[in-house]
Amino acid sequence: MKLLRMYKSRKYLFKLLLSITLLMVVFLSVSTTLLYYISDKTMIQMQQQADLKVLSQIKYNIDYMHETMKNITVSTKFDPDVVYLSNIADMDKGELVQKLNRLEKTVTNSSFLQSITIYNAKTGCYYSTLSSLNCQDDGMNGVIDTYIHSQKDIPMLTFVPLANETMATPVFSMFLYENRAGSKLIVTAKPSWLFDNIDNINKVTAEIRGTIFITDTAGIPLVTQPQGNYTASEAIRKAIQDKINAGETQDYFVYGTGKDKSIISFMSSSKSHLTIASVQPYDNVLGKLSKMRTISLAIIVGFLIFSVIGSFIIAYKLYRPINNMLEQMSGNRRKGLETRSDLDELKFISSEYQEAMHKLIKHEKEEHITKDALKTFALRRLISDASLPTPEEIQQVDWDIDLSQPLRVCVLLIDDFHEYESETSDSEKRLYKFAITNIAKEHVSKSMSCEVVSMRNDHFVLLVGTQQKVDLNKIVKELQQTLFQYYGISLTVSIGDAVDPYQQISQQYGHVMENASYRMIFGKGSVITPELVQNNKENITFQFPADAEKKFTEAIMSGQEKDYKEQLELLFQQSREMHYNNMMYSILHLLALVNNAVREMNSRAVRQINLDLKWQFQYVLKQETLEPIYALFLEIFQEIQKQRSQDVKVQSNQILIDTIKEMIEEQYQDLNLSLQSISTAMKLSSAHVSKQFRLYESKSISEYMNDVRLQKSLLLLETSDYSINRIMEMVGYSNESYFFKLFKKKFGTTPKEYRFKRVIDE
């Protein structure tokens, strides 16, 4: 008891003990069950093979006898005596006796034959080796006569089982005739050769209480009572017959449940059309396995007793290192285990270890964050020149670059930043910032020393050493491809010249940022170097060409699209060679020219052109390349020409339609709102108003009014608790049946059904 209490007080030790014990129990149970299952299947397979061998031998005997009887029947058919007895119309008794004697000798000389019978259709008489001279006697107490006159079709040259109440076993007769109504030859075999054989087999199998029996094509047994100790029930014979009807010629299966469970095998003969079946009691066949089960159970119980004892010993030895670890803990921690009954020893040790590791990781993380924050702060000061770090402050940072050597400044600019800013969540922005910084640092540091820092939301600064002679352009292009492939982020890179000492980094940063502005010319995802923008930066003189300005304005006012595109293309081509500031001035000046041209056209024409130049100005400032700006100027020209070419009448009609729609939207609750009231308010005829509305909206005013009212009613059904009648009045209907009819036609359900469904769904 003391030992058991010790195990219970140590939860992990107790779990270890139970685990080992249960593992042994499960292993023994599964292995024993599997062994018994395999033995069961093996015993059934052995019984199956034995049964099929016996059935195959019986089938062979029946088929052999069938072929023998078939040959005898065919040869007998052509015997002169048989031909005479089959066709004579007036029989002489002397002749009859002689011929029957000769046929009887044939029967006597054959070990298989029981009788030969001729049915003469002309006289209606039977002449049999077993009958008297009475022609109505078929030699088998009328069995043959009854069979012939009761069957529509009599099979030829195959065994036909014949029997009546006075016969212990049926006989097998074989018929041969030329036509159904003509004379017939009936050759009957001795049944003893078959039933004696089966009876002998049943006697051999009597110790396991099995039986073998034969049935005809209808499943009827050929003996009234099987010869073995085990009687096949009607249900078993029906199960066999069902399989034969399904096309099975032989099979082996288990039938029934519990004590009535049987092992059945059968084999049918296609020649004799007989079925031989063997039925064995399931329990008797597998009875020997019961002894094996008892012995196995005794072995398992004995082994389990020893396994439990062994489990105590093994568990204690496995537990010893854990116990030593607990002993090494301080007294306070040990008391903590004693007060925590829900913890086992390993969980207690694990919790103590996790607590110590958590403190260690927290300390390292705080130290790492402090170092990263210090480096980021120093890098931003170094780049922006807000206040250059002192030599002492520089020494406090663990730099990955050598500040005593020349350095190059690269700016990584995020393309499509306005879309990125509006469509990306704060958490995603932090992820992208972390990814760009780390991937850039890892990728570039493979070839040269570097530092990466995020300056603002739209760009990062990469400082690289110049000691290694590598192709920086190739490296940053590979970096662009990597970031775009994994994160879908496009970067434009601006590379600066090497600077020395590090105090000039901030000045170089300004130049690199200025160069990055030329993304407007070279496009997104480009790599911009000082050599690439040198000509643009030197082209600082600018004067907008007066001739181009004049032609541009004239093209707008005259509507000459070809001239407009030529001048626009020329001006944009010149802009690509300008300094960035002059290029932006040139583009904004073009917008001003468009505005002036529109103002001048509006001052001379009745039809006014409306352009949102404020939006266009903001759109231009947001663009990062020239292509969308060029497309904007083309759209502006198309819009101007569209508004200038629009027919006054069309504009007037459109205003009319918009006004009608606004009236319906505002006054749909009015029960008196109609085509007539709207026409009166517009001071136009009802026919004209109706015609114009249908022309533009492809529906009548009443249809549009019903659509508005029904949509409003749908909204009220979803968002309010008003009654259906109240909602109907609120949307301008007074007739409930008319409202329900319109509602169901549009939405496929009544208002009440719709509200009920909404309640169920919620």
N, C-alpha and C positions, 0 to 999 in steps of 0.2 A: 504493500500500500504506500509505503514511504517512497519507493521508487516511482510509482505511478504519479504521486503528487508532484514529485520533482519534474517529471516530464510535462505534466499539465501546467506547471508554473513557468515553463520555458516554451513559449508559443511556437517559436520557429523549430525547436527540437521536436515538439509534438507534431507539427506539420510534416517535418521530415520523416518521422516515424510512420505517420499515416500514409504519406506518399509512397514510401517503399512497400508497405504492406498492401495498399490498394493496387499498386503496379503488379505485384506478384499475383494477387487474386485475379485481376483482370487478365493477366497473361495466361494463367492456368485455365481460367474459365473459357477464354477464347480458343486456346489451343485444344482443349478437350472437346469443346463443341464442334470445332472444325474437324477433329479426328473422327468424332462420331458421325458427322455429316458425310465425310468421305467414305467411311466404312459402310454407312447406309446405302450410299450410291453404288459402291462397289458390289455389295451383296445383291442389290436389285439388278445390276448389270449381269452378274453371274447367273442369277435366276432367269433373266431374259434370254441369255445365250443358251441355257439348258432347255428352256421351254421351246425356243425356236428350232433347236435341233430335233426335238421330239416331233414337233408339228411338221417340220420339213420332211421327216421320214414318213409320217402318216400321209402327208400330201403326195409324196412320191408313190406310195403304195396305191393310193386311190387313183392317181393319174395313170399308173401302170395298168391297174385293173380296168380302168375306163377304156384305155386303148385296146386292151385284149378283148374286152366285151364288144367293142365297136367292130373289130376285125371279125370276130365270131358271127356277129349279127349280119354283117355284109355278106360273108361267105354262105351263111345259112339261107339268106334270101334267095340265092340262086340254086339251092338244093332242089332236085326234081320233086321230091316228096312235098316240100314246102310250096313249090309252084303249083303242084296238083291240088293240094288242100286249099290254096288261096283262091283258085279259079273254078273249081268244079261246082256245077249247079245242082247235081243230084248225086249224093254220096252213097256209095255202097259200103255197108258196115264191114265187110271182109277186107276190102281195100283199106278202109280207115284204120283197122287194127294193125295191119301190116305196116302201114306207113308210120303210125304213131310208135310202133315198136322200134323201127329203125331210128326215128328221132330220139327215142328214149336212150338208145345205145350211145348216141352222140352226147347226150347230157351226162350219161354215166361215165363216159371216158374223159370228161372235163372236170377238173377239181373246182372250177369256179361256177359252173352252171347249176341252176336249180330247176329250171323248166324252160321249154320252148312252147309258145302258144301262137296259133294262127287264128285270126279272125277273118272268116269268109263273109264278105259283104253281100254276096249274092244269096246265100242261104241264111245269113244272120247267125251263124253257128260259130262256136269256139272249138278248136281242136288243140288240146294241150297234152303234154306228156304227163301231167298230174291229174287230168280229168277222167271222168268216166265216159262212156259212149254217148251220154246225154249232151247234145250239141249246145245246150244253153249253159253248160258248166265250163267256166273259164279256168278251172283248176285252182283258183285262189279265193273260193267262196264269194265270187262276184266282185272282187276288188278291181280287177282289170275292166270288167264291163261297166262298173260304176264310174271309173275314171274316164273311159272313152266317151261315155255319153254325157259327162258333166263338163268336159273341157271344150272350149271353142277351138283352141290351137294345141296340138299335141307335139311337143318337141321331139325331133328325130335324132337318133344316134347319140343320145346323152342320157345319163342316169336320171330316172324319174323315181323318187321314193314313193312306194305304195304301201298302205297299211289300213287296217280297220280295228275295231274294238277288240276283236278276238286274237289279234296278232301281238305278240310281246315286243317284237322289233319289226321295223319296216323292211321291205325287200326293195332291191334296185332293179328296175326293169328298163329296157331300151327298146324303143319303137322304131319301125322302119316301114314306110308305106309310100305309094305313088301319089295318092291324093287323099284329102280328108275323108271323103265318103267311101273310099275304096277299101280293099282288104288290107290287113295289117299283120306284120310279124312282130311278136313281143318276145324278147329274150330276157329272162330273169336270172340275176346272179344270186348266189348264196350270200346272205347278209352276215353269216357267221365269220367270214374271213376278216371283215372290217370291225365288227363289234367285239369279237373275241380279242383282237389286237388292242383295241382301246381299253377293254376291261383289264387286260394284263398290265397295261401301262398305269392305269388307275390304282391297281393293287400295289404296284411298286411305289407310287407316290402317296399311298394311303397314310404313311406316317406323318406327312405334313398336311393332311386333310385337303389335298387339292383334287381337281377333277379335270378330265378332258371330255368334250362332247362335240357333236357334229350337228349342224343345222343346214336346212335347205336354203334356197334363194330368198324365201320369205322370212327367214330367221326362226323357223319352227324347228325345235329339236327333233331328231330322228329317233330318240328313245324317250319314253315317258318319264324316266327317272335316271339321272346320271349314275354311273357305276361307282364313282368315288365317294368318299365320306363327306365331301363338301358339295352342296347343291347350288348350282348357278341359278340366281333369281331371274325373274322376267325382266327386271330393270337392267341387269347385266347383259342379257341377250339383246335387249333393245339398244343399249349403248354400242354393242358390237355391230348390230345391223345398221345403225346410223352412220358409223364410219365406213362400212362397206358401200352404203348408198352414196356417200360422199366421194367415192372413187378410191378408197384405200384398199389395197390387196392384202396388206399385212401391217400390223402395228403392235405396239406394246405400251400399255398405259396403266395408271393407278386409278381405280374407281372407288367412290364412296368415301365415307368419313368414319372416324371412331372405330368401333369394333367391327363394323360392316365393311371396312376398307379391304379392297381386293387388288391383287396384281393380275392383270388380264393380258393375254397375248393371243392373237388370232392370225389365221392364214387362210385365204380363200383360193380355190382352184378355178381357173378360167375354163378348164376342160370339162370337169364334172359339175361345176356350179355348186359345189358344196363348200362349207366353211368349217374349219377345224379350230376349236378354241380351247385354251387352257385357262383355268381360274384357280388362283392360289390365294389363301388368306394372308393378308399383309403381315399380321402379327406373327403367324407361324413361320413365315419365310424369314422374318427378321428377329425371331425369338432369341437366336443365339447372341444377338448384339446386346440383349438385356444383361447377360452375364458380364460382358465387357464393360457396360455402363456401370454396373455395381462395383466392379473391381477398380475402374477409373475413379469413381467417386471416393472409394476408400483411400486410394493413393493420394487424391487431392486433399482430402481432409487431413491426412497425416502430414503431407508436405506443408500445408498451411500452418499447422501447429509449429513445425520447425521454422517456417519462414517468419512467423511473428516473433519467435524468440530471436532469430537472426536479425530481424529488423531493429529490435531494441539495441543489439550490440553494434550493428553497422551505423545506425542513426547517431548513437552516442559518440562513436569515433569520428564521424563526419562533422559533428557539432563541436568537437574539441577546439579547433582554431577559432571559431566564433566566440566560444566561451573565454578563450585567452584574450581576445580583442576587447571583450566587455570588461574583463578584469583590469586591463590596462587603462581604462577610462577613469576619470576622476570620480570622487564620491558623489559630487553634486549631479553629474551626468547620470551616474548609476541610479541615483534616487529619482531622476527624471523618468527613467524606464519603469521604475516600480510604481510611479504615480500615473503612468500612461498605460492603462490596461488594454487599450485598443491597438497598441504597437507590439509587434514581435521584435526579436533581437535585431534582425537584419534591417527592418524598417527604422528602428531606433538609430542604428549605426549609419544608415543611409541618410536619415534626416540630419544627423550631426555632421556628416560629410558634406551634404549639400549646403548646409548653413555656412560651413567654413569656406567652401568653394565660392559661394555667393558673395561672401565678404571679400574674398581675394579677387574675384572677377570685377566686382564693383570698384575695388581700389584701383585695379589695372585700367579699367574703362575710364574712370575719372582722370587717371594720369594721362591716358591716351588722348582723351577729349581735350584736356588742357594743352597737350603738346600740339594737337591738330589746330586748335583754336589759335594758339600762339603763332604757328606757322602761317595760317591763313591771314591773320591780322598783319603779320610782317610782310607777306607777299603783296597784299593790297596796298600797304603803305609804300612799298618799294616801287609798285607799278604806277599808282596814282600820284605820288609825290605830295600827298597831303602833308606829310612830315616824314622825311627820310629817316629810317631807323638808324640809330647810332651803332658804331662798331661793337659796343658791348651788347646791344640788343640782338645784333646779327649773330653773335657768338652763342647766344642762348637758344638758337633754333638749330635743329638737326636738318641741315639743307641737303638736298639730293643734287644740287648744282654747285659748281665752284664759282663763287662771286668774284674771285680774283682773276678769272679768265673771261674773254669776250663771250657775250650771250646774244641770242636772237629772240625777238619778241614775235609771237604769233597770236592772232586773234581768231577764235572759233565763233562764228556768228550764226545763230539759229535762223534758218530760212522760214518764210511764212510765219513770222513771229506773232502777228495779230490773230491769226487763226489758232496758233498754238496757245496763246494767252487766253482766248475765250473758250476753247474746247477742252482744255486740260485742267483737271482738278488739282488742288494744292498738293495732295498726296502723290499724284502722278508727276507733278513738277519736281517734287523732292526726289522721286525715283530717277527721273531723267537727269537731273543735276548730278546725282550720285553716280549714275551710269556713265555719263559723258566724262566726268572728272576721272573716274577710276580706269575706264577703258583707254582714254587718251594717255594717262600716265603709264599704264601697263604696256600699251602698244609702242609708244615712242621710246620708253626707257630701255627697250630691247636693243636699240641702236645707238642711243645717246642719252646723256644725263638730262633730266628735265624736272620741271615743277609745273603743276596745273592748278589754277584757282578760278573760281566763279566770281566775276566782277559784278555784273547785274544780271537780270533775268534773261537778257537776250544774247549774251556772249560770255566766253571764257578766254582766259589768257594763258598761253603756253610759253614758258621760258625754257629754252634749250641751250645746252652747251655747244660750243663750236670745236671742241678738241677732236671729235671724231669726224672724219671726212666721209659723210654719207649724203645721199640725195634726199634732202628734207621734203622736196615737192612730192616724191614718190611715197614717202612715209605718210604724209598728211592725206594723200589721196586714198591710200589703203585704210586709213582711219575713217575717212568719210564713208567709204563703202561698208565698213564693219558696222558703224552706227546706223546707217540707213537699212542695212540688212536685218539687224536684230531689233531695232526700235523704230524704224520708219522716220528717223530724224535726219533732215538734210542740213548740212553745215556748209557755209562759205568760209574759206580760210584766207586770211590776209597775213603774209609773211613779211617781216621787216628785215633791215640790215643788221649786221653784228655791231654791238656797242660795247665799249670798254672805257671807263670803269662802270660799275653797276649804277652809279648815280645818274647816268644818262638814260636809264631804262624808262623812266616816266616820260621823258621827252620823245623817245622812240615809240612808246605806246601811243602817243597822240598822232604821230605820223602813220602808224599802222592802222589806227581807227579811221583816219581820213582816207587811206587807201581802200579800206573795206567798203566805203561809200560807193565805190565804183562797181559794186555788185549790180548797180543799176544798169551798167553797160554789159558786163561780162556774164551776168546771169547767176541764178542760184546754183549752189554746189560747185562754184568755180574756186580756183586757187589763185589769189591775186598777189603778185610780187611787185617790188618797186620798179623793176624794169618794164613791167606790163603797163603801168599807169604813168610813166615818166612824161610821155608826150602830152597827155591830158593835163597834168599838173602844171606843165610849162605854158600851156595855152590859156593864159589868164586874161588876155585882151578880148573883149566881146562887144559886138554891136549888132543888134538884130537887123538883118538885111531888109531895107525898106522895100525893095522890089518884091521880095518874097512875101512880105507882110501885106502889100497891096493885092497881089495875085491871090493870096489865101483868103482875104476878105471878099474879093470879087467872086471867087468860086462859091463861097457860102451863099452870097446874096443872089447869084444867078442860078444856083442849083446845079452847077456843073461838077458832077461827081468825079469825073476823070481828072479835071484840073485840080480839084480839092485833094485827091489822093497823091497826085504828083508833087504838089507843094508840101503836103504833110510828110511824104517820104523823104523829100529833100531836106526839110528842116530837122527831122529826126536823125538823118544820116549825119548832118553837121553837128547835132547835139552829142553824138557818140565821140567826137573828137575834142569836146570842150572840157574845161575844168568843171568839177561837179557843181559848184555854185552857179556857174553860168548856165550849165545844162538845166538845172532846176528853174532858174529865172526864165530861160527860153520856153520851157513847158508852161509855166504859169502865165507867161506873156501870151502864149497861144490861146489859153483859156480866156484871157481878157479880150483878145481879138474876137473870139466867138461871141462873148457877151456883148461887145459893142455892136457887132453885126446884127445880132438878134434885136437889140434895142432900136437900132435904126430901122429894121424891117417892121417892127411893131408900130413905130411912129408913123409909118406910111400906109399901113394896111388895116382893114377892119378885123380880119382874122388874126388873133394874137397867138404868138408862139410862146409856150410856157416851158422853160428849162430850169431845173434845179441846179444852178451853177454852184451853190454853196456845197451841196452834196458832192458834186464833181470835184471841187477844189479839195475837199477832205479825202476823197478817194485817191486823188493823185498823190497826196502826201503820204498815204499809207503804203503805196506800192514800192516794191523792192527792185523791180526791173522795168525796162522801158516798154516791153511787149504789151502788158495790159493797158498801159497809158495810151499807146498807139491805137489799140482796139477801142478804147473809150472815145477818142476823137472821131473814129469812123461811126460809132453808134450815135454820137451827137449829131453828125451830119444827117444820118438816116432819119433821126427823130425830127429834125428841123424840116426836112423835105416832106415827111409824112404829115406833119401838122399843117404845112403850107398847102398840100394837095388835098386835104380833107374837105369834102363838100360842106357848104354852109347848111344845107338842108339836112344833111346827115347829122351834123353837130346839133342842130335844133331838135331833131327827132330824138337823139340820144339824151338830150337834156330833158325832153318831155318824159321819156321812159324812166329816167332816174328819178324825176320828181314824183311820178306815180308810185314807184316802188317805195320811196321815202314816206309818202302819205299812207300807204298800206302798212308799213312797218310801225308808224307812229299811231295810227287810228284803227288798228285791227280789232280793238275791243268794242268799237262802235257798232251796234246792231244794225244801224242804217247805212253803213258804209257799203257802197255799191258802185257799179260802172256809172250810173246816172249821177250819183253825188260827186264822184271824182270828175266827170265831164263838166258838171256845173261849176265846180270850183276852179277848173282850168279854163272855163269859158270857151270850150270847144264842143263839137258835136260828139255824141256817144259813138257813132259809127266811125268817125275819124280816130278817136282815142283807142277804140277796140282794135281797129285795123292796124294801127302803128304798133301797139303793144304786142299783138300776136306776131307781127312781122319780125320784131326784134327778139322776143322772148320765146317764140314757138309755143305759146300757150295763152289762153285768155286771161283777162284780169280776174275773173271769178276763180279760175283754177289757181292762179298765183296767190290770190287772197286766201283760198282754202289751205294751200301749202303752208303759208305763214301762220295761219291760225292753228293748224294741226301741230306744227312744230312747237308752237308756244304751249299748247295743251300737253304735249308730250313732256316738255320741261317741267310744267307744273305738277304733272303726275309723279315725276321722279323726285321733285324737291319740296313738295308741300303736302299738307294733310287736308287740303280742301276736298269737299265732296265732289263727285263727278259732275253733278248739276251745277255746282258753283264754278268749277273750272270751265264748263261749257259756256256759261254766261260771261266769264271773264275774258274768253277769247272771241266773243262776238256771235255765239249761236243761241237761238231761242228754242229750236226744235230738237228734242233729245234723239228721236229716231234718225233724223237727218244727220246729226252729229256722229252717232254711232256708226251709221252706214259709211260716211266719209272716212272715219277713223279706221275701220276695219279694212276698207278698200286700200288705204295707203300703207297701213302697218301690218295687215294680216291678222289682227286680233282686236277685240273690243277694249275700250278703256279699262273696264273692270278687270278683265283677264290680264291686261298688261300690268296693272298695279299689283295684282295678286302674285304674278310671276316675279316681279321685282322684290316683293316682300320675302318670297321663298328663297330667292337667290341670295339675298342679304343675310 
